[in-house]
Amino acid sequence: MIKKFVPILFLLVSLLFSDAVQAQDISAPKYSNEFLNIGVGARALGMGGVQSAIVRDATAGFWNPAGLVGMPKRHNAVYMHSELFAGIIKNDYAAYATNLDTASALAFSVIRVGVDDIADTRRLQNEYGAIQYDSIEFFSVADYAFQASYARRSNLIPGLTLGANAKIIYRNVGKFANAWGFGLDAGAQLRRGNWHFGLMAKDITTTFTAWKLNPDELEATYLQEENSFNANSIEVTLPRLILGVGRSFQFAKKFSALVATDLEVTTDGKRNTLISTGVVSVDPKIGVEVGYANAVYVRGGLNNVQKIEDLNGKSSWKPQPNFGVGVATHDLQLDLALSKVSDNSQVSSVIVSLAYSFD
């Protein structure tokens, strides 16, 4: 099946970018398609996004598709909503996963991150200088990702599962510009007793996003010269590698704990991370979950360690704290998380997600 699927993927890529390859502008920005790195699921975000080795539900399609194998029930559906920067940015996620059999699983997911109802006041004044409020138009800036994930248990190594994602990206800036992209991810998980190991490779073939600008809307506004600009460009997202390990504990029958850590390695240049070089940057994360009777959970995590400079010019390393709680019944699970999105402000992001499992 995989041998038949790979040529189809390459055919889709070639068709998608057959016109775009002639574009004059091809770039690999440091934060390309960064909306895909915000994260999904209140459980995961409450643990600082540490999931590559421990994820076991439909959100595995995002964090590590290999985790789809082994879901406790055949079907799992997840919905998440969060609002960033005091509600300016809306982040929504939905996923559905199913066990095809005891050795394989399939999942589909969609992500939307957007700002809506932005006022376009360029035509507020007419040619006579009079104000025309009815000329104000509103538009949205939104990024979408559609993912199809497949995972299978290895027949050669006990406890090993492998998975892959195919993702389509659509980005829209009102009537000014839009883009289509395509990429592949691959992941693996290994379970040895209470130990869990994970490996996730995002954008393994690099993800190409082809932008098309609308000259009629942009040229008169932004160009000061008569020279025309390139209305097409390709944005390249370079690979990202995540290595993870976790361990589960059981206390006094009803208490459980899960401790995990991830090392996220980026290849798009020097970043403000704990370990940073001109070739790769490494961002360590750690997460903890404590549960009672498989019904109530308390979570915490540290990630996004950055060097912050204060008003006096003194620099210090500061992590981003994350907290979360969860309540689970037999089939339904409600999770809440609080994540501080900026060290220099008191603004936090509240994440709510709901999951339902059934046979």
C-alpha positions in Angstrom: 0.0 0.0 0.0 2.8 2.4 0.9 4.7 1.8 -2.3 1.5 2.7 -4.3 0.8 5.7 -2.1 4.2 7.4 -2.5 4.0 8.0 -6.3 0.6 9.5 -5.9 1.9 12.0 -3.3 4.7 13.1 -5.6 2.2 13.5 -8.4 0.1 15.7 -6.2 3.1 17.8 -5.4 4.1 18.3 -9.0 0.6 19.3 -10.0 0.2 21.7 -7.1 3.4 23.5 -7.9 3.7 23.1 -11.7 3.0 26.8 -12.2 4.7 28.0 -9.0 8.2 26.7 -9.9 8.5 29.4 -12.4 8.2 32.1 -9.7 11.2 34.4 -9.2 11.1 34.4 -5.4 11.9 31.2 -3.5 12.7 31.6 0.2 13.1 29.6 3.4 12.1 32.0 6.2 12.9 31.1 9.8 9.3 31.0 11.0 7.5 29.5 8.0 4.0 28.1 8.6 4.5 28.9 12.3 0.8 28.5 13.1 1.4 24.7 12.9 3.8 25.0 15.9 1.3 26.5 18.4 0.1 23.1 19.3 -3.3 21.4 19.8 -5.2 19.8 22.6 -5.5 21.2 26.2 -3.9 18.1 27.7 -0.8 18.5 25.5 -0.6 22.3 25.9 -1.0 22.0 29.7 2.1 19.8 29.7 4.1 22.3 27.6 3.5 20.5 24.3 5.5 17.4 25.4 3.7 14.6 23.5 6.0 12.9 20.9 6.5 9.8 23.1 3.3 9.7 25.1 0.4 10.8 22.9 -2.3 8.1 22.5 -5.4 9.8 21.1 -6.7 11.5 17.9 -4.3 14.5 18.5 -1.5 12.1 17.6 -2.2 13.1 14.0 -0.6 16.4 15.0 2.0 15.4 17.6 3.2 12.0 16.4 1.0 9.8 14.1 2.7 6.7 15.5 0.7 7.2 18.7 -2.6 6.5 16.9 -2.0 2.8 17.4 -3.1 1.6 20.8 -6.1 3.9 21.5 -8.2 2.3 24.2 -11.4 2.4 22.1 -11.9 2.1 18.4 -13.0 5.7 17.7 -11.8 9.0 19.2 -12.9 12.5 18.3 -11.4 15.7 19.7 -12.3 19.4 19.4 -10.3 22.3 20.8 -10.8 26.0 20.9 -8.4 28.7 22.2 -8.0 32.4 21.9 -4.6 34.1 21.9 -3.7 37.7 22.7 -6.9 38.6 24.5 -9.1 36.9 22.0 -7.7 38.6 18.9 -6.5 35.3 17.4 -8.9 32.3 17.3 -7.3 28.8 17.2 -9.6 25.9 16.4 -8.8 22.2 15.9 -10.9 19.1 15.2 -9.7 15.5 14.7 -11.2 12.0 14.3 -9.2 8.8 14.6 -10.2 5.1 14.3 -8.4 1.8 14.8 -8.6 0.0 11.5 -7.6 -3.3 13.3 -5.4 -4.3 16.2 -2.2 -3.2 14.2 -3.2 0.0 12.3 -5.1 3.3 12.7 -6.2 6.2 10.6 -7.0 9.8 11.5 -8.1 13.1 9.9 -7.7 16.5 11.4 -8.1 20.2 10.6 -6.6 23.3 12.1 -7.6 26.9 11.7 -5.8 29.9 13.2 -7.2 33.3 12.2 -8.0 36.9 12.9 -11.5 37.9 11.7 -13.3 41.2 11.0 -10.3 43.3 10.1 -11.3 46.7 8.8 -10.1 47.7 5.4 -10.2 51.6 5.5 -8.2 52.3 2.4 -11.3 53.7 0.7 -12.6 55.6 3.7 -12.1 58.9 2.0 -13.4 59.6 -1.5 -11.6 61.7 -4.1 -13.1 64.9 -2.6 -11.8 64.1 0.9 -15.2 63.2 2.4 -15.5 60.4 4.9 -17.6 57.4 3.6 -18.1 54.9 6.4 -20.1 52.6 4.1 -17.0 52.1 2.1 -15.3 50.2 5.0 -14.9 46.5 4.2 -14.0 43.7 6.5 -11.7 40.6 5.8 -10.1 37.7 7.6 -6.5 36.5 7.8 -6.6 32.7 8.4 -4.3 29.7 8.1 -5.7 26.2 7.6 -4.1 22.8 7.7 -5.8 19.5 6.7 -4.0 16.3 7.8 -4.5 12.7 6.9 -2.6 10.3 9.2 -1.8 6.6 9.1 0.0 4.4 11.7 0.9 0.8 11.9 2.4 -1.5 14.5 5.8 -3.0 13.5 5.9 -6.8 12.9 9.7 -6.9 13.5 10.3 -5.0 16.7 7.9 -5.5 19.6 6.4 -2.2 21.0 7.4 -0.2 17.9 4.8 1.8 15.9 5.3 3.9 12.8 3.2 6.6 11.4 3.0 9.3 8.7 1.1 12.5 7.9 0.2 14.0 4.5 -0.9 17.6 5.0 -2.4 20.3 2.8 -2.0 23.9 3.9 -4.2 26.8 2.8 -3.4 30.4 3.9 -5.6 33.4 3.1 -5.1 37.1 3.6 -8.5 38.4 2.5 -8.6 39.2 -1.1 -4.9 40.4 -1.0 -3.2 37.0 -1.2 -3.6 33.3 -0.7 -1.3 30.2 -0.7 -1.5 26.5 -1.0 1.1 24.1 0.4 1.9 20.4 0.8 4.1 18.5 3.2 4.9 15.1 4.8 5.6 14.2 8.4 6.8 10.9 9.8 7.0 9.5 13.4 7.8 6.5 15.5 7.1 5.4 19.1 8.7 2.6 21.1 7.2 1.3 24.4 9.2 -0.7 26.8 7.2 -1.4 30.0 6.7 1.9 31.7 9.1 3.7 29.4 8.0 5.5 26.2 10.2 6.8 23.4 9.2 9.0 20.5 10.7 10.4 17.3 8.8 12.9 15.2 10.1 14.4 11.9 8.1 17.3 10.6 8.3 18.5 7.0 10.7 15.7 6.2 10.7 16.5 2.5 10.5 20.3 3.3 7.0 21.8 2.9 6.5 24.0 -0.1 3.8 26.8 0.1 3.1 28.6 -3.1 1.9 32.2 -2.6 -0.2 34.2 -5.1 -0.7 37.9 -4.5 -3.5 40.0 -6.0 -1.7 42.9 -7.8 -4.9 44.8 -8.3 -5.3 45.1 -4.5 -1.6 45.5 -3.5 0.2 47.3 -6.3 -1.4 50.8 -5.9 -1.2 50.6 -2.1 2.4 49.5 -1.5 4.4 50.3 -4.6 6.1 53.7 -4.7 7.7 53.0 -8.1 6.3 52.0 -11.5 8.1 48.7 -11.6 5.8 45.7 -11.2 6.4 43.2 -8.4 6.4 39.4 -8.5 2.9 38.2 -7.8 4.0 34.6 -7.1 6.5 33.2 -4.6 7.3 29.9 -2.9 7.9 29.6 0.8 9.9 26.6 2.0 9.5 25.1 5.5 12.6 23.3 6.5 12.6 20.0 8.5 12.1 19.9 12.3 13.0 16.9 14.5 11.5 16.1 17.9 13.0 13.5 20.2 11.0 12.4 23.3 11.1 10.1 26.3 8.6 9.6 29.1 7.9 7.3 32.0 4.7 6.4 33.8 4.3 5.6 37.5 1.6 4.0 39.6 1.1 4.9 43.3 -1.3 3.5 45.9 -3.6 1.9 43.2 -5.5 5.1 42.4 -2.7 7.6 41.8 -0.7 7.7 38.6 2.0 10.0 37.2 3.5 10.6 33.8 6.8 12.5 33.3 8.0 13.3 29.8 10.5 15.5 28.0 11.0 16.5 24.4 14.0 18.0 22.5 12.8 20.0 19.5 15.5 20.5 16.9 15.0 23.1 14.2 17.1 23.5 11.0 16.1 26.9 9.8 18.9 28.9 11.4 19.8 30.3 14.8 16.9 30.9 17.2 16.6 32.2 20.7 16.6 28.8 22.3 18.6 27.2 25.2 21.0 25.5 22.6 21.5 27.5 19.5 24.0 27.3 16.6 24.2 28.5 13.1 23.1 25.0 11.9 20.5 23.8 14.4 18.6 25.1 17.4 17.4 22.9 20.3 14.4 23.8 22.5 14.0 21.4 25.5 10.6 20.9 27.1 9.3 19.0 30.1 5.8 18.0 31.2 4.2 16.3 34.1 0.7 14.8 34.6 -0.7 13.4 37.9 -3.9 11.5 37.8 -6.4 10.1 40.4 -8.6 7.1 39.6 -8.2 7.7 35.9 -10.8 10.5 36.3 -9.1 13.7 37.5 -5.8 15.0 36.2 -3.5 17.9 37.1 -0.8 18.9 34.6 2.2 21.3 34.3 5.0 22.0 31.9 7.9 24.2 30.9 8.8 25.1 27.4 10.0 27.9 25.1 13.1 28.7 27.1 14.4 32.1 25.9 17.0 34.6 26.9 15.1 37.8 27.9 16.6 41.2 28.3 15.1 43.5 30.9 14.9 47.3 30.8 18.4 47.6 32.5 19.9 45.5 29.7 20.5 42.4 31.9 19.7 39.1 30.2 18.4 36.0 31.9 17.0 32.6 30.8 13.2 32.3 31.4 10.9 29.4 30.5 7.2 29.6 29.6 5.0 27.9 32.3 1.9 25.9 31.4 -0.8 24.5 33.6 -3.8 22.3 33.0 -6.5 20.1 34.5 -8.7 17.4 33.1 -11.8 15.4 34.1 -12.7 12.1 32.4 -15.7 9.8 32.5 -16.0 6.5 30.9 -16.2 8.0 27.3 -15.9 11.7 27.7 -13.0 13.9 28.7 -12.8 17.6 29.3 -9.4 19.3 29.5 -8.5 22.9 30.3 -5.1 24.6 30.0 -3.5 27.9 30.7 -0.5 29.0 28.7 1.4 32.3 29.0 2.1 33.4 25.5 4.5 36.3 26.3 6.9 36.8 29.1 6.6 40.6 28.9 2.9 40.7 29.4 0.2 39.3 31.7 -1.7 37.9 28.7 -2.4 34.2 28.8 -4.1 31.8 26.5 -7.0 29.7 27.8 -7.4 26.4 25.9 -10.5 24.2 26.1 -10.8 20.8 24.5 -13.4 18.0 24.5 -12.7 14.4 23.6 -15.2 11.5 23.1 -14.2 7.9 22.7 -16.5 5.0 21.7 -16.5 1.5 20.2 
